[in-house]
Amino acid sequence: MACPKKKTSNAKRDQRRATWVRKADLQAARALSLGKSVLTGRAKGFVYPTDAPEEDEA
């Protein structure tokens, strides 16, 4: 049977949690930056649909 492992120290737990929060903050900042660039029309690496009328090739 599986036996319980050693307890993770509080410092290790806090370090892991801080890394997770830091990654989340970085992703939020990147998303906000991308959103701002899309709204200003300066986005070059992001493709999104526009409201321009499509021309029929008929």
N, C-alpha and C positions, 0 to 999 in steps of 0.2 A: 504494500500500500504506500501511497504517497505520504511523506512526512512533511510537517511544516518547515519552511525555510527560516533563515534568520530574519529578524525584524529589520526593515530598512530604517536607517537613521533619519531623524528629522531634517538634518542638513541636506541629505541626499534627496529626500522628498521635496523640500523647498527649492532645491536647485532644479529639479525636473519640472516643477510647476512654473518656476520663473522662466525657463526656456520655452515652455509652451505658451505662456502669456506674451513673451517677447516675439515669438513667431506670429501670434495672432495680431499683435499691434503692427508688425511690419506688413502683413497682408492687408490690413485695414487701410494703412497709409497708401499702399500701392493701388488699392481699389479706388480710393478717393482721388488719387492723382489721375488715374485712368478716366474716371468719371468727369473730372474737370476738363481734361484734354478733349474728351468726346464732345462735351457741351460747347467748348470754344471752337471746335472744328479743326483742332491741330493734331488729332490722333492719327498716327501713321501705321501703327502695328496692330490696329484693332478694326475688324470689319463688322459693320452693322448695317441693317437695312435702312434705306432712306425713304422719304415720302415722295420722291420724284415719280412722276407718271411714267409707266412703262410703254414703250412703243411696240405696236404689233407688227410682226413681220409678214402679214398676210397680203 
